[in-house]
Amino acid sequence: MRSYNKNNFYTALLLLLVFVFVQSCGVSSRRVKIKDNKRKVWSQYNARIAKFYKIYNSNQTVKSSLKKAQPYLPYIHKVFRRYQLPPELVYLPMLESAFNPKAVSRTGARGLWQFKKATGEEYGLNVNWYRDERNDWKKSTHAAARYLKKLGERFNYNWELALAGYNGGPTYLSKTMKKQHSWNYWNLKLKKEPSQYVPKFLAMLRVAKKKYPKLFYKGAKRY
């Protein structure tokens, strides 16, 4: 009788392990279709990117940001995956706030994603005298995902343009593109900040991947 019970126990345990393995394989095999019209954008390298790569490669900015990012990355990846956003965008707070959810800019932008008051409210964040949800990193992450998705749609999932719009404002960027008759970010003559924003971010990504891969990929959900 004891042998029979023991055999039943091991059989049940084996079946349970097989079930768990099959389920995990099923989940990991589901692919998310990323809305991105040029995947090479994230690995490109040119003189404007190289300028900032040298700077970030020689200081601790990226490493410090990635260390601060660790508690937030799994959740942000989960949210951005739902919105079919490129996983590289998860690391945008490296440039925006150094992954400080309480960061405040000189222009009044706040939080992990550095929302200004009007944009934050437009994407569902309460901003008033007693509550400022721009400082709520989870709520602001959902707002950032909605905003980036909208920018992606507006600029045909050209993320160089979408990121420039995130920094300089989509209306300003659209007017500049129309005036200069160009959809090529690198050919546009922009104000200093949006002109440097994309090469800065791409330089940060390159440093993060090459110099700090363990920090960069830790907690990341590859999709």
Backbone as numpy.savetxt, mean C-alpha at the origin, in Angstrom:
# Nx Ny Nz CAx CAy CAz Cx Cy Cz
-9.95 -53.78 22.70 -10.79 -52.57 22.70 -9.91 -51.30 22.70
-8.83 -51.30 23.51 -7.94 -50.14 23.56 -7.26 -49.91 22.22
-6.84 -51.00 21.58 -6.19 -50.90 20.28 -7.15 -50.34 19.25
-8.40 -50.76 19.33 -9.42 -50.30 18.39 -9.65 -48.80 18.56
-9.75 -48.37 19.81 -9.96 -46.94 20.09 -8.76 -46.11 19.63
-7.56 -46.67 19.84 -6.35 -45.95 19.44 -6.30 -45.80 17.92
-6.67 -46.87 17.21 -6.68 -46.81 15.75 -7.69 -45.78 15.25
-8.84 -45.77 15.90 -9.87 -44.79 15.51 -9.37 -43.36 15.73
-8.68 -43.18 16.85 -8.16 -41.85 17.19 -7.16 -41.37 16.12
-6.21 -42.25 15.77 -5.20 -41.86 14.78 -5.80 -41.67 13.39
-6.81 -42.48 13.08 -7.48 -42.32 11.79 -8.19 -40.98 11.71
-8.89 -40.63 12.80 -9.60 -39.35 12.85 -8.62 -38.18 12.78
-7.49 -38.32 13.48 -6.49 -37.27 13.47 -5.90 -37.07 12.07
-5.64 -38.19 11.40 -5.10 -38.13 10.05 -6.08 -37.45 9.09
-7.35 -37.81 9.21 -8.37 -37.21 8.36 -8.49 -35.71 8.61
-8.37 -35.33 9.88 -8.44 -33.92 10.23 -7.28 -33.15 9.61
-6.07 -33.72 9.70 -4.89 -33.07 9.12 -5.00 -32.93 7.62
-5.53 -33.97 6.96 -5.73 -33.92 5.51 -6.73 -32.83 5.15
-7.80 -32.73 5.94 -8.83 -31.71 5.69 -8.25 -30.31 5.81
-7.48 -30.09 6.87 -6.87 -28.78 7.10 -5.91 -28.43 5.96
-5.13 -29.44 5.52 -4.17 -29.22 4.43 -4.89 -28.84 3.14
-5.95 -29.57 2.83 -6.71 -29.30 1.60 -7.34 -27.92 1.64
-7.89 -27.56 2.82 -8.51 -26.25 2.95 -7.49 -25.12 2.78
-6.34 -25.30 3.39 -5.30 -24.27 3.29 -4.80 -24.13 1.86
-4.70 -25.24 1.17 -4.28 -25.19 -0.24 -5.31 -24.47 -1.08
-6.57 -24.73 -0.76 -7.65 -24.08 -1.50 -7.64 -22.58 -1.32
-7.38 -22.11 -0.10 -7.36 -20.69 0.17 -6.18 -20.02 -0.51
-5.00 -20.66 -0.40 -3.80 -20.04 -0.96 -3.79 -20.05 -2.48
-4.56 -20.94 -3.07 -4.56 -21.03 -4.53 -5.49 -20.00 -5.18
-6.35 -19.37 -4.37 -7.23 -18.36 -4.93 -6.43 -17.12 -5.25
-6.46 -16.71 -6.50 -5.70 -15.55 -6.91 -6.61 -14.34 -7.03
-6.09 -13.20 -6.67 -6.83 -11.96 -6.79 -6.33 -11.23 -8.03
-7.23 -10.81 -8.88 -6.84 -10.09 -10.08 -6.56 -8.64 -9.72
-5.29 -8.27 -9.79 -4.88 -6.93 -9.43 -5.18 -5.96 -10.57
-5.75 -4.81 -10.21 -6.03 -3.78 -11.20 -4.76 -2.96 -11.40
-4.02 -3.31 -12.43 -2.71 -2.69 -12.66 -2.38 -2.86 -14.13
-2.23 -1.75 -14.86 -2.03 -1.89 -16.30 -0.55 -1.99 -16.70
0.35 -1.91 -15.69 1.77 -2.00 -16.02 2.54 -2.44 -14.78
2.69 -3.77 -14.60 3.34 -4.29 -13.39 4.80 -3.86 -13.28
5.43 -3.57 -14.40 6.84 -3.20 -14.38 7.09 -1.86 -13.70
6.01 -1.12 -13.48 6.16 0.18 -12.85 6.86 0.08 -11.50
6.65 -1.03 -10.79 7.16 -1.16 -9.42 8.65 -1.52 -9.38
9.18 -2.01 -10.48 10.59 -2.41 -10.49 11.45 -1.55 -11.42
10.84 -0.54 -12.05 11.60 0.29 -12.98 12.66 1.12 -12.25
13.62 1.57 -13.02 14.73 2.34 -12.43 15.22 3.34 -13.46
15.28 4.59 -13.06 15.79 5.63 -13.94 16.55 6.66 -13.10
17.03 7.70 -13.74 17.88 8.68 -13.05 17.14 9.37 -11.90
15.86 9.65 -12.08 15.10 10.34 -11.04 14.88 9.43 -9.83
14.68 8.15 -10.08 14.54 7.19 -8.98 15.90 6.98 -8.31
16.93 6.87 -9.13 18.29 6.62 -8.61 18.74 7.71 -7.64
18.35 8.94 -7.91 18.71 10.06 -7.04 18.23 9.81 -5.61
16.99 9.36 -5.47 16.44 9.14 -4.13 16.84 7.78 -3.57
17.11 6.84 -4.47 17.58 5.53 -4.01 18.89 5.68 -3.24
19.78 6.50 -3.75 21.07 6.72 -3.09 20.87 7.33 -1.70
19.90 8.22 -1.59 19.63 8.87 -0.31 19.07 7.86 0.69
18.01 7.13 0.29 17.36 6.19 1.21 18.22 4.97 1.50
19.09 4.64 0.57 19.98 3.49 0.78 21.09 3.80 1.79
21.33 5.09 2.00 22.42 5.48 2.89 21.94 5.96 4.26
20.61 6.03 4.46 20.11 6.42 5.78 19.17 5.35 6.33
18.57 5.60 7.47 17.75 4.61 8.16 16.24 4.83 7.99
15.85 5.72 7.08 14.44 6.07 6.93 13.57 4.85 6.61
13.97 4.07 5.63 13.18 2.91 5.20 13.15 1.84 6.29
14.29 1.55 6.86 14.36 0.53 7.91 13.49 0.90 9.10
13.58 2.15 9.52 12.78 2.62 10.65 11.28 2.53 10.36
10.89 2.92 9.14 9.48 2.86 8.75 8.97 1.43 8.71
9.78 0.52 8.16 9.38 -0.88 8.07 9.22 -1.51 9.45
10.07 -1.13 10.39 9.94 -1.65 11.74 8.63 -1.17 12.38
8.31 0.09 12.17 7.06 0.62 12.70 5.84 0.00 12.01
6.04 -0.43 10.76 4.93 -0.95 9.95 4.45 -2.32 10.37
5.28 -3.09 11.06 4.98 -4.49 11.32 3.60 -4.76 11.94
3.14 -3.98 12.92 1.81 -4.26 13.49 0.66 -4.01 12.52
0.91 -3.18 11.50 -0.15 -2.75 10.60 -0.23 -3.53 9.29
0.90 -4.08 8.85 0.97 -4.66 7.51 -0.04 -5.77 7.23
-0.22 -6.77 8.12 -1.17 -7.84 7.80 -2.58 -7.32 7.54
-3.03 -6.38 8.35 -4.38 -5.83 8.18 -4.49 -5.02 6.89
-3.49 -4.19 6.62 -3.54 -3.36 5.41 -3.51 -4.24 4.16
-2.69 -5.28 4.17 -2.67 -6.22 3.05 -4.05 -6.84 2.83
-4.69 -7.21 3.91 -6.01 -7.83 3.82 -7.02 -6.88 3.18
-7.01 -5.62 3.61 -7.94 -4.63 3.07 -7.64 -4.33 1.60
-6.37 -4.12 1.27 -6.01 -3.77 -0.10 -6.26 -4.94 -1.06
-6.10 -6.14 -0.56 -6.39 -7.33 -1.36 -7.86 -7.32 -1.76
-8.72 -6.95 -0.81 -10.16 -6.91 -1.07 -10.50 -5.91 -2.17
-9.74 -4.82 -2.24 -9.99 -3.78 -3.23 -9.20 -3.99 -4.52
-8.51 -5.13 -4.63 -7.74 -5.49 -5.81 -6.63 -4.47 -6.14
-6.06 -3.92 -5.08 -5.00 -2.94 -5.25 -3.64 -3.62 -5.28
-2.69 -3.08 -6.02 -1.33 -3.66 -6.04 -0.75 -3.72 -4.62
-0.14 -4.82 -4.23 0.39 -4.95 -2.87 1.46 -3.91 -2.55
2.11 -3.36 -3.56 3.13 -2.34 -3.31 2.55 -1.10 -2.64
1.27 -0.83 -2.90 0.65 0.37 -2.34 0.49 0.29 -0.83
0.55 -0.93 -0.30 0.47 -1.12 1.15 1.55 -0.31 1.86
2.68 -0.11 1.20 3.84 0.53 1.82 3.87 2.05 1.61
2.81 2.61 1.06 2.76 4.05 0.83 2.97 4.87 2.11
2.50 4.41 3.28 2.77 5.18 4.51 4.25 5.35 4.83
5.13 4.56 4.23 6.56 4.81 4.41 6.88 6.25 4.02
6.29 6.68 2.91 6.54 8.02 2.40 5.63 9.05 3.05
4.39 8.65 3.33 3.41 9.60 3.85 3.65 9.96 5.31
3.85 8.95 6.15 3.87 9.20 7.61 4.94 8.43 8.35
5.77 7.68 7.63 6.74 6.78 8.26 6.01 5.78 9.16
4.79 5.41 8.78 3.93 4.48 9.52 3.67 4.95 10.96
3.45 6.25 11.07 3.04 6.84 12.35 1.56 7.23 12.25
0.65 6.50 12.91 -0.78 6.78 12.78 -1.22 8.12 13.37
-0.34 8.75 14.12 -0.65 10.05 14.73 0.09 11.20 14.04
0.69 10.94 12.90 1.48 11.95 12.21 0.61 13.13 11.77
1.18 14.34 11.85 0.51 15.55 11.39 1.49 16.33 10.51
1.04 16.69 9.32 1.92 17.44 8.41 1.79 18.94 8.64
2.66 19.70 8.02 2.62 21.15 8.17 1.38 21.75 7.52
0.73 21.00 6.62 -0.50 21.50 5.97 -1.77 20.98 6.64
-1.60 20.21 7.73 -2.77 19.73 8.47 -3.23 18.34 8.10
-2.54 17.67 7.19 -2.89 16.28 6.86 -2.54 15.40 8.06
-3.36 14.37 8.29 -3.18 13.56 9.50 -3.23 12.06 9.22
-2.61 11.34 10.13 -2.75 9.89 10.16 -1.76 9.14 9.30
-1.94 7.82 9.30 -1.07 6.92 8.57 -1.01 7.28 7.09
-2.18 7.67 6.54 -2.29 7.93 5.11 -2.31 9.42 4.79
-2.16 10.26 5.80 -2.05 11.70 5.63 -3.22 12.32 4.85
-4.42 12.05 5.36 -5.61 12.65 4.76 -5.76 14.10 5.18
-6.09 14.95 4.23 -6.55 16.28 4.55 -8.03 16.17 4.95
-8.53 17.18 5.63 -9.88 17.13 6.19 -10.94 16.83 5.13
-10.92 17.58 4.04 -11.96 17.42 3.01 -11.92 16.03 2.38
-10.74 15.54 2.06 -10.62 14.22 1.43 -11.02 13.12 2.41
-10.61 13.28 3.67 -10.99 12.29 4.69 -12.49 12.18 4.82
-13.17 13.31 4.87 -14.63 13.31 4.99 -15.29 12.73 3.74
-14.70 13.05 2.58 -15.26 12.53 1.32 -15.23 11.01 1.29
-14.25 10.41 1.93 -14.12 8.96 1.92 -14.51 8.31 3.24
-15.42 8.99 3.94 -16.12 8.35 5.05 -15.54 8.54 6.44
-14.57 9.43 6.62 -13.98 9.64 7.94 -14.62 10.84 8.64
-14.97 10.67 9.89 -15.50 11.77 10.69 -14.36 12.66 11.16
-14.47 13.93 10.84 -13.45 14.90 11.25 -14.17 16.10 11.87
-14.16 16.18 13.20 -14.80 17.29 13.89 -14.05 17.61 15.18
-14.63 18.46 16.00 -13.91 18.97 17.18 -13.66 17.91 18.24
-14.48 16.84 18.25 -14.29 15.82 19.29 -13.80 14.47 18.76
-13.79 14.31 17.45 -13.31 13.04 16.89 -12.68 13.27 15.52
-11.50 12.70 15.35 -10.81 12.80 14.06 -10.38 11.39 13.66
-11.19 10.78 12.78 -10.94 9.39 12.39 -9.77 9.24 11.43
-9.16 10.32 11.04 -7.94 10.20 10.25 -6.82 9.56 11.09
-6.96 9.68 12.41 -5.98 9.08 13.31 -6.31 7.64 13.66
-7.48 7.16 13.24 -7.86 5.76 13.44 -7.28 4.97 12.26
-6.21 4.22 12.50 -5.48 3.63 11.37 -6.28 2.60 10.61
-7.19 1.90 11.29 -8.00 0.90 10.57 -9.04 1.58 9.69
-9.75 2.55 10.23 -10.75 3.26 9.43 -10.09 4.04 8.29
-8.97 4.66 8.58 -8.30 5.44 7.54 -7.70 4.53 6.46
-7.36 3.30 6.82 -6.87 2.35 5.82 -7.98 1.99 4.83
-9.20 1.79 5.32 -10.33 1.53 4.42 -10.59 2.75 3.54
-10.49 3.94 4.12 -10.69 5.16 3.34 -9.60 5.30 2.27
-8.37 4.99 2.64 -7.26 5.06 1.68 -7.45 4.07 0.55
-7.93 2.88 0.87 -8.17 1.86 -0.16 -9.24 2.34 -1.14
-10.31 2.94 -0.61 -11.38 3.45 -1.48 -10.85 4.60 -2.36
-10.05 5.45 -1.76 -9.51 6.60 -2.50 -8.54 6.13 -3.58
-7.66 5.21 -3.25 -6.70 4.71 -4.24 -7.41 3.95 -5.36
-8.44 3.22 -5.00 -9.21 2.52 -6.04 -9.84 3.53 -7.01
-10.38 4.60 -6.45 -10.99 5.64 -7.28 -9.95 6.30 -8.18
-8.77 6.58 -7.62 -7.70 7.17 -8.42 -7.24 6.21 -9.52
-7.18 4.92 -9.19 -6.81 3.93 -10.18 -7.78 3.92 -11.35
-9.06 3.96 -11.03 -10.09 3.98 -12.07 -9.98 5.25 -12.93
-9.75 6.36 -12.27 -9.69 7.65 -12.98 -8.52 7.72 -13.95
-7.39 7.13 -13.57 -6.18 7.20 -14.39 -5.87 5.87 -15.07
-6.92 5.08 -15.32 -6.80 3.84 -16.09 -5.77 2.88 -15.50
-5.70 2.84 -14.18 -4.79 1.95 -13.43 -3.31 2.16 -13.80
-3.02 3.38 -14.20 -1.63 3.80 -14.34 -1.24 4.36 -12.96
-0.53 3.56 -12.18 -0.32 3.92 -10.78 0.70 5.03 -10.58
1.51 5.32 -11.56 2.38 6.49 -11.49 1.51 7.74 -11.43
0.53 7.81 -12.33 -0.38 8.95 -12.37 -1.28 8.97 -11.15
-1.78 7.80 -10.75 -2.66 7.73 -9.59 -1.95 8.21 -8.32
-0.68 7.83 -8.16 0.08 8.25 -7.00 0.36 9.75 -7.04
0.65 10.26 -8.21 0.85 11.71 -8.35 -0.44 12.45 -8.00
-1.58 11.84 -8.37 -2.87 12.42 -8.02 -3.14 12.35 -6.53
-2.69 11.29 -5.89 -2.84 11.14 -4.44 -2.10 12.25 -3.73
-0.94 12.61 -4.25 -0.13 13.64 -3.61 -0.55 15.06 -4.01
-0.69 15.29 -5.29 -0.94 16.65 -5.76 -2.40 16.98 -6.00
-3.26 15.97 -5.91 -4.68 16.17 -6.18 -5.03 15.73 -7.58
-6.08 14.90 -7.73 -6.44 14.38 -9.05 -6.88 15.45 -10.04
-7.53 16.52 -9.56 -7.98 17.58 -10.47 -6.79 18.33 -11.05
-5.83 18.67 -10.18 -4.61 19.34 -10.65 -3.90 18.47 -11.69
-3.78 17.18 -11.40 -3.05 16.30 -12.31 -3.78 16.18 -13.65
-5.09 16.02 -13.61 -5.86 15.89 -14.85 -5.73 17.13 -15.72
-5.78 18.30 -15.09 -5.65 19.55 -15.84 -4.26 19.68 -16.46
-3.25 19.26 -15.70 -1.88 19.32 -16.21 -1.68 18.37 -17.38
-2.22 17.18 -17.25 -2.12 16.19 -18.33 -2.80 16.70 -19.60
-3.97 17.28 -19.43 -4.71 17.81 -20.57 -3.96 18.96 -21.23
-3.41 19.83 -20.40 -2.69 20.99 -20.93 -1.43 20.57 -21.66
-0.74 19.55 -21.14 0.53 19.12 -21.73 0.36 17.95 -22.70
-0.87 17.50 -22.90 -1.19 16.44 -23.85 -0.35 15.18 -23.61
-0.30 14.73 -22.36 0.53 13.56 -22.06 -0.10 12.71 -20.96
0.01 11.38 -21.15 -0.38 10.40 -20.12 0.86 9.75 -19.53
2.01 10.27 -19.85 3.27 9.71 -19.36 3.75 10.55 -18.16
3.72 9.95 -16.98 4.11 10.67 -15.77 5.49 11.28 -15.90
6.42 10.54 -16.47 7.82 10.97 -16.52 8.04 12.14 -17.48
7.08 12.37 -18.35 7.20 13.50 -19.29 6.47 14.75 -18.81
5.66 14.61 -17.78 4.88 15.74 -17.29 5.75 16.71 -16.49
5.50 17.99 -16.68 6.16 19.02 -15.88 5.21 19.39 -14.75
5.51 18.86 -13.57 4.64 19.03 -12.41 5.28 19.92 -11.36
4.48 20.29 -10.38 5.03 20.99 -9.22 6.05 20.09 -8.53
6.91 20.68 -7.74 8.03 19.95 -7.15 7.59 18.70 -6.39
6.58 18.82 -5.51 6.21 17.69 -4.65 5.67 16.51 -5.44
4.64 16.68 -6.30 4.18 15.53 -7.09 5.21 15.03 -8.10
6.13 15.92 -8.51 7.19 15.52 -9.43 8.17 14.56 -8.75
8.36 14.74 -7.45 9.30 13.90 -6.70 8.62 12.73 -6.01
7.31 12.78 -5.89 6.58 11.81 -5.08 6.74 10.38 -5.58
6.53 10.16 -6.85 6.62 8.81 -7.43 8.04 8.27 -7.39
9.05 9.02 -7.86 10.42 8.49 -7.75 10.85 8.23 -6.31
10.39 9.05 -5.38 10.70 8.80 -3.97 10.12 7.47 -3.50
8.85 7.25 -3.82 8.20 6.02 -3.37 8.83 4.79 -4.01
9.09 4.86 -5.31 9.71 3.73 -5.99 11.12 3.46 -5.47
11.83 4.52 -5.11 13.17 4.36 -4.52 13.06 3.67 -3.16
12.07 4.06 -2.36 11.86 3.44 -1.05 11.53 1.96 -1.20
10.68 1.63 -2.15 10.33 0.23 -2.39 11.57 -0.58 -2.76
12.40 -0.01 -3.61 13.61 -0.72 -4.05 14.55 -0.97 -2.88
14.74 0.02 -2.05 15.60 -0.14 -0.87 15.01 -1.19 0.07
13.70 -1.11 0.27 13.03 -2.06 1.19 13.19 -3.50 0.72
12.99 -3.73 -0.58 13.06 -5.09 -1.12 14.49 -5.63 -1.13
15.44 -4.77 -1.48 16.82 -5.23 -1.64 17.60 -5.28 -0.32
17.35 -4.30 0.53 18.16 -4.18 1.74 17.50 -4.78 2.98
16.14 -4.75 3.02 15.43 -5.24 4.20 14.31 -6.21 3.81
14.62 -7.26 3.06 13.56 -8.15 2.58 12.76 -8.83 3.69
13.41 -9.16 4.81 12.69 -9.82 5.90 11.62 -8.91 6.49
11.95 -7.66 6.66 10.97 -6.70 7.17 9.91 -6.38 6.12
10.33 -6.32 4.86 9.40 -5.96 3.79 8.33 -7.03 3.58
8.74 -8.29 3.58 7.79 -9.36 3.27 7.13 -9.97 4.51
7.62 -9.64 5.71 7.02 -10.19 6.91 5.60 -9.66 7.08
4.66 -10.61 7.26 3.27 -10.23 7.44 2.54 -9.93 6.15
3.26 -9.96 5.03 2.64 -9.67 3.75 1.90 -10.89 3.22
0.71 -10.66 2.68 -0.06 -11.72 2.05 0.17 -11.62 0.56
0.94 -12.53 0.03 1.28 -12.48 -1.38 0.08 -12.87 -2.22
-0.33 -11.96 -3.09 -1.47 -12.21 -3.97 -1.22 -11.58 -5.30
